Amino acid sequence: MDIKNYVTLEFPAVPENVEFARVTIACFASQIHSFTLEEIDDIKLVVSEAISNTVLHSYDDDKGIIRLSATRNDNILTVTVQDFGKGIADINQAKTPAFTTDPQRMGMGFTIMEALADELHIFSAPGEGVKVTMKKLAHGAGKDSDGREV
């Protein structure tokens, strides 16, 4: 499967860039015409969760960066959110529903990402940052706006 298009952006890990990332990836994903509105909403939520995790947990100050990249193949969108901050010592623990290192948070970010992505891969090591890659297949492929096969 050949890559049809791609984008890579870097920006500061600050709260105002969460919405920027959501909208940017939604616009990019809309190039895959068979994505439904619900699938685009799922993509936006997964990106929001990944970017928010970086903003909240990866850096001790606002000097960190986020690298956001996306590729599209025929009906598959791949999005990667990468930081170069603290990293995660125990990914399995971090993926546990309701686990949080911040008692003011719900600890559902990875749970939401796993539920909405068709594939989710998390790579991390302490001091080396976190790289989250998700794939989303356009399940609306081959269907009209009413969900009927075309």
C-alpha positions in Angstrom: 0.0 0.0 0.0 1.5 3.3 -1.1 1.4 6.5 0.9 -0.9 8.9 -0.9 -0.2 12.0 1.2 1.5 12.9 4.5 2.1 15.8 6.9 4.5 16.4 9.8 4.3 19.3 12.2 6.2 20.3 15.3 4.8 22.7 17.9 5.2 23.6 21.6 3.6 21.3 24.1 1.1 23.9 25.4 -2.6 23.6 26.0 -3.8 25.8 23.2 -2.2 23.4 20.7 -4.6 20.6 21.6 -7.4 22.1 19.6 -5.0 23.0 16.8 -3.8 19.4 16.5 -7.4 18.1 16.5 -8.6 20.4 13.7 -5.4 19.9 11.7 -5.7 16.1 11.7 -9.5 16.3 11.1 -8.8 18.3 7.9 -6.1 15.9 6.8 -8.3 12.9 7.5 -11.1 14.4 5.5 -9.1 13.7 2.3 -10.2 10.1 2.8 -13.7 10.7 1.6 -15.1 7.4 2.9 -14.6 8.4 6.6 -17.9 9.0 8.3 -18.4 12.0 10.5 -18.4 9.7 13.5 -15.0 8.3 12.4 -13.6 11.8 12.0 -14.9 12.6 15.5 -13.1 9.5 16.8 -9.9 10.6 15.2 -10.2 14.0 16.7 -10.7 12.6 20.2 -7.8 10.2 19.9 -5.5 13.0 18.8 -6.8 15.2 21.6 -6.1 12.5 24.2 -2.5 11.9 22.9 -1.7 15.6 22.7 -3.2 16.3 26.1 -1.2 13.5 27.7 2.0 15.2 26.3 1.0 18.6 27.4 0.1 17.4 30.9 2.7 14.8 31.6 5.8 14.9 29.4 7.6 18.0 30.3 8.2 20.0 33.5 8.0 23.3 31.7 6.5 24.7 28.5 9.8 24.3 26.5 8.9 20.8 25.2 7.8 20.0 21.7 5.3 17.7 20.1 5.8 16.1 16.7 2.5 15.3 15.0 2.6 13.3 11.8 0.0 11.6 9.7 -0.1 9.6 6.5 -3.0 8.4 4.4 -3.1 5.4 2.2 -6.2 4.3 0.4 -8.7 4.1 3.3 -6.3 4.1 6.2 -5.1 7.1 8.3 -2.0 6.7 10.5 -1.3 9.4 13.1 1.7 9.6 15.3 2.1 11.9 18.3 5.6 12.0 19.6 7.3 13.9 22.5 10.8 13.9 23.8 10.1 14.3 27.5 10.0 12.2 30.6 8.7 9.0 29.1 6.6 6.3 30.7 8.2 3.8 33.0 5.4 1.2 32.8 3.2 1.4 29.7 0.9 -1.5 30.8 0.2 0.3 34.1 -0.4 3.6 32.2 -2.9 1.8 30.0 -4.9 0.6 33.0 -8.3 2.3 33.1 -8.4 5.0 35.8 -4.7 4.9 36.5 -3.3 8.4 36.8 -0.2 10.1 38.2 -2.3 13.2 38.7 -5.2 12.8 41.1 -7.1 15.6 39.4 -7.3 13.5 36.2 -9.5 10.6 35.3 -6.7 8.4 33.8 -8.8 7.3 30.8 -6.7 8.7 28.0 -5.2 5.5 26.8 -8.4 3.6 27.3 -10.3 6.0 25.1 -7.5 5.9 22.5 -7.6 2.1 22.4 -11.4 2.0 22.1 -11.5 4.4 19.2 -8.5 3.4 17.1 -8.3 0.3 15.0 -4.7 -0.1 16.1 -2.8 1.7 18.8 0.9 1.3 19.6 2.7 3.0 22.4 6.5 3.2 22.6 8.3 4.7 25.5 11.2 4.6 27.9 12.0 6.8 30.8 13.9 9.9 29.7 13.3 9.2 26.0 9.7 10.5 25.5 6.6 8.8 24.2 5.5 7.8 20.7 1.8 7.0 20.2 0.8 5.7 16.8 -2.8 5.0 15.8 -4.4 3.6 12.7 -7.9 4.2 11.7 -9.6 2.4 8.8 -12.4 4.2 7.0 -15.2 1.8 7.8 -17.5 3.8 5.6 -15.5 2.7 2.6 -17.8 1.3 0.0 -21.0 2.7 1.6 -23.2 5.7 0.8 -24.2 8.3 3.3 -27.0 6.0 4.6 -24.5 3.2 5.3 -25.7 1.0 2.3 -23.2 -0.9 0.2 -22.4 0.8 -3.1 
